[in-house]
């Protein structure tokens, strides 16, 4: 939904089945894609899956700094893709694509969380807190063993305690 919004020519080579009879990569095509995402996320939520979507909002300046670190540090060279520098030329188009995708797919059952990403420690702290809060909100508890299981546990305990070490 992002790279192909900026580079729709990539879709032509993907052999994607026609969506609801659409042939052109136009606004109706993208709306059909958003419909498919929303339907899939609804199906997941209806099946009990908790959905949390994170947009790590990094400034162009911070991205440049990270790219330079990856180039200058031999231990980080593997993280760098020279094509990313070319894609920076499409920054505004990517920001527009993100805005549209987030706006079109945000829902109470599938929320987006916009997280500042210029400082990695802050990003990790925010995401960790959000995940922890969501897990806590689920009210998960260990299952209570049935009465017969409790009796078996007590019997096993008595057997272990009776052993001669």
C-alpha positions as CSV (number, residue, x, y, z in Angstrom):
1,X,0.0,0.0,0.0
2,X,2.9,2.4,0.4
3,X,5.6,1.6,-2.1
4,X,3.0,0.8,-4.7
5,X,1.2,4.1,-4.0
6,X,4.4,6.0,-4.8
7,X,5.4,3.6,-7.6
8,X,2.1,2.2,-9.1
9,X,4.1,0.8,-12.0
10,X,5.2,-2.0,-9.6
11,X,1.6,-3.3,-9.4
12,X,1.5,-4.0,-13.2
13,X,4.2,-6.6,-12.8
14,X,2.7,-8.3,-9.7
15,X,-0.1,-10.1,-11.6
16,X,-2.6,-9.1,-9.0
17,X,-6.1,-10.3,-9.7
18,X,-8.5,-7.6,-10.7
19,X,-10.3,-6.2,-7.7
20,X,-14.1,-6.1,-8.2
21,X,-13.6,-5.7,-11.9
22,X,-11.3,-2.7,-11.7
23,X,-8.7,-2.4,-14.4
24,X,-7.1,0.9,-13.7
25,X,-4.9,1.9,-10.9
26,X,-7.0,4.8,-9.8
27,X,-8.8,6.0,-6.7
28,X,-11.3,3.2,-6.9
29,X,-8.5,0.6,-7.1
30,X,-6.9,2.0,-3.9
31,X,-10.3,2.1,-2.1
32,X,-10.8,-1.5,-3.0
33,X,-7.4,-2.3,-1.5
34,X,-8.4,-0.4,1.7
35,X,-11.7,-2.3,1.8
36,X,-9.8,-5.6,1.6
37,X,-7.5,-4.5,4.5
38,X,-10.4,-3.4,6.6
39,X,-12.3,-6.7,6.0
40,X,-9.2,-8.8,6.9
41,X,-8.6,-6.8,10.0
42,X,-12.3,-7.1,11.0
43,X,-12.1,-10.9,10.5
44,X,-9.0,-11.1,12.7
45,X,-10.6,-9.0,15.4
46,X,-13.8,-11.1,15.2
47,X,-11.7,-14.2,15.7
48,X,-10.2,-12.7,18.9
49,X,-6.9,-11.4,17.5
50,X,-5.7,-8.2,19.1
51,X,-4.5,-5.8,16.5
52,X,-2.0,-3.0,17.2
53,X,-0.5,-1.1,14.3
54,X,2.5,1.2,14.8
55,X,3.7,4.0,12.6
56,X,7.2,4.9,13.6
57,X,7.3,8.6,12.7
58,X,10.9,9.4,11.9
59,X,11.9,12.8,10.7
60,X,13.9,13.1,7.4
61,X,16.8,14.5,9.4
62,X,16.9,11.5,11.7
63,X,16.6,9.1,8.8
64,X,19.6,10.8,7.1
65,X,21.6,10.5,10.4
66,X,20.8,6.8,10.6
67,X,21.7,6.2,7.0
68,X,25.1,7.9,7.5
69,X,25.7,5.8,10.6
70,X,25.0,2.7,8.6
71,X,27.5,3.8,5.9
72,X,30.2,4.9,8.3
73,X,30.1,1.9,10.7
74,X,31.3,-1.3,9.1
75,X,29.2,-3.3,11.6
76,X,26.0,-1.6,10.3
77,X,26.8,-1.7,6.6
78,X,24.5,-4.7,6.2
79,X,21.6,-2.5,7.3
80,X,22.1,0.0,4.5
81,X,20.3,-0.3,1.1
82,X,21.6,2.3,-1.4
83,X,18.2,2.4,-3.0
84,X,16.8,4.0,0.2
85,X,18.7,7.2,-0.7
86,X,16.9,7.4,-4.0
87,X,13.6,6.8,-2.3
88,X,14.2,9.8,0.0
89,X,13.5,11.8,-3.1
90,X,9.9,10.7,-2.8
91,X,9.6,11.7,0.9
92,X,6.4,13.8,0.4
93,X,4.7,11.1,-1.7
94,X,5.5,8.5,1.0
95,X,4.2,10.8,3.8
96,X,1.0,11.2,1.8
97,X,0.7,7.5,1.3
98,X,1.1,6.8,5.0
99,X,-1.5,9.5,5.8
100,X,-4.0,7.9,3.5
101,X,-3.3,4.4,4.6
102,X,-3.5,5.2,8.3
103,X,-6.7,7.3,7.8
104,X,-8.3,4.6,5.8
105,X,-7.5,1.6,8.0
106,X,-7.7,3.0,11.5
107,X,-10.6,1.5,13.5
108,X,-11.4,0.8,17.1
109,X,-10.7,-2.9,16.6
110,X,-7.5,-2.1,14.6
111,X,-6.0,1.1,15.9
112,X,-2.9,2.9,14.7
113,X,-0.4,4.2,17.1
114,X,1.8,7.1,15.8
115,X,5.1,6.8,17.7
116,X,8.0,9.3,17.6
117,X,11.0,7.5,16.1
118,X,13.8,9.9,16.0
119,X,15.3,8.5,19.3
120,X,15.3,4.7,19.3
121,X,15.2,4.5,23.1
122,X,12.0,6.6,23.2
123,X,10.4,4.5,20.4
124,X,11.1,1.3,22.2
125,X,9.8,2.7,25.5
126,X,6.6,4.0,23.9
127,X,5.9,0.8,22.0
128,X,6.7,-1.4,25.0
129,X,4.4,0.7,27.2
130,X,1.5,0.5,24.7
131,X,1.9,-3.3,24.3
132,X,2.1,-3.8,28.1
133,X,-1.0,-1.6,28.6
134,X,-2.9,-3.5,26.0
135,X,-2.0,-6.9,27.5
136,X,-3.0,-5.7,31.0
137,X,-6.3,-4.5,29.6
138,X,-7.1,-8.0,28.4
139,X,-7.3,-9.1,32.0
140,X,-5.6,-12.4,31.3
141,X,-5.5,-14.9,34.2
142,X,-4.1,-18.3,34.7
143,X,-6.8,-21.0,34.5
144,X,-8.2,-22.3,37.7
145,X,-7.7,-26.0,38.0
146,X,-10.7,-28.2,38.4
147,X,-11.3,-29.9,41.8
148,X,-10.1,-33.2,40.6
149,X,-6.9,-31.6,39.3
150,X,-6.3,-30.0,42.7
151,X,-6.7,-33.4,44.4
152,X,-4.1,-34.9,42.0
153,X,-1.7,-32.0,42.8
154,X,-2.1,-32.7,46.5
155,X,-1.6,-36.4,45.9
156,X,1.6,-35.7,43.8
157,X,2.9,-33.4,46.5
158,X,2.4,-36.0,49.2
159,X,4.2,-38.6,47.1
160,X,7.1,-36.3,46.5
161,X,7.3,-35.3,50.2
162,X,7.3,-39.0,51.2
163,X,10.4,-39.7,49.1
164,X,13.7,-40.4,50.9
165,X,16.3,-38.1,49.4
